[in-house]
């Protein structure tokens, strides 16, 4: 049918869209026309009018909702469509659409697709004016969120991985300004062509093309061609050098072993089945084999003691399977605090000897919110030097109180900031006192602090004289966790002044937070947790020769 078959009176898409957030023609029955740019089977399709308004204030694209409607529409078809105007989505975040379709006419086929070249940053008004349109981004973008990549959903950002605001900016006005910038430079995408290809956070894209659609909650660019990826190969971690002691801080992501006899599943916080727990153990064993530690400080270990049916006992088995070495746990009588999860310390007796008894801090700051810290003095058997290790897990930002000093004060630090700060101050005073009395001040603090680098708890630890061993990196900023596309550090290693000369290297390994959940990954150690491990190499005895 010639294109002239569509030359009848109809409402332009730009008139339907209007200049506001919602259509000025809501609930009207009308006819409109455009070229089909994207088909979503059993749901609908997008059309765009290349000859419509080009002022930049209104969109030329429109979603046609046609679930269950049998029609032979192809990309590139020139269409006339009749139906009712609606806004689809939740609350104020909606997309203008044509619904209750009662007629579709294909007027011509194989039309040139309209395409608009745009670039980030884009503010909300600019995005609204591009809703439903076929867009191309010819700029280098970086994947900044891969959590739901198994469903084809990712986030890209301009200028690198998107930082959590208080990772780089002080809480308050500076953090709010960075959060506002993040909203302009990031874009949610839906991969429909090559979504099974694993693209971790940090992957650089040379270009991007898609239709700016909607998932019912917000705008996202629906891919229409394969992503052009700039290939990078992250450096693997080398094993520790001879004479070095490697310490790894590891969030186990709720390591619960049921009743320790094969039953007791689902567990309160961890695995739902014995099979799920077995797979968790396999991934963690692979992580241990990959990192080659001599001492492991863990968080989110089931707090059920240290007997043969405990989670700690199973984790020792995992360590020994991974390394072929004997391992032991630092134990106390009874549970480590009153939470269902606890911290823990595991070591190779071949390389390290614990001195004295383990200490835990049970002051009021650790009674209900933050997990009880554990401290242990170790002696390096090679050099005879001793150092103190303290492992922590401070209160998370979740389950916010409605008011009070621990409520979310909207400064970027989330809720429970006061509780975390008070716990951090008490913990660091305790650590310094223990280290001064036992190891000539040499102390290493590890753990999940649930606070980003510029937040009050981290500032308190640094002001007490400890050095954050990974404050900078070659990627501009370091991180160990990604939350809603924003990367920041929750997992740390801090060295006292006296220990710093013995720190040979430190690193956060991006083997967890940067990879998606629920998919088969190319290496067995990937995504063993939602947090990345922290690796610190210590050397107390100098080499016999030097360069």
Protein Blocks (a to p, Z undefined) as FASTA:
>chain_A
ZZklmmccdddfklmnombfbdfkgoiacddddddfbdcehkbccdddfklcfehpaccb
dcdddehiacdddehiacddddddddedehjbccdddehiabdcdfbghiacdddddddd
ddfklmmmmgoiacdddbddddfbfklmmnopacddehiacddfklmbcehjklmmmmmm
mmmmgccdddfklmmpccdehiacfbdcdddddehjaccdddfbdcdddddddddddddd
ehiacdddddehhpaehjonopaiacfklcfbfklmmmmmmmmmmmmmmnopabdcdehi
acebjafkbmklmmmmmmmmmnopacdddddedjedjbfbdcdddddfklpccehjdddd
fbfklmmmmccddddddddfknopacdddddddddfehiafbdjkbcehnonaghklmmm
mmmmmmmmmmmmmmmmmngopacdeddehpafkbmklmmmmmnopacfblbcfeopacfb
deehiacdfbdcdddfklmmmmmbdcdddfklmpcehiacfbfkgokbfbdcddddddfb
dcfbdZZ
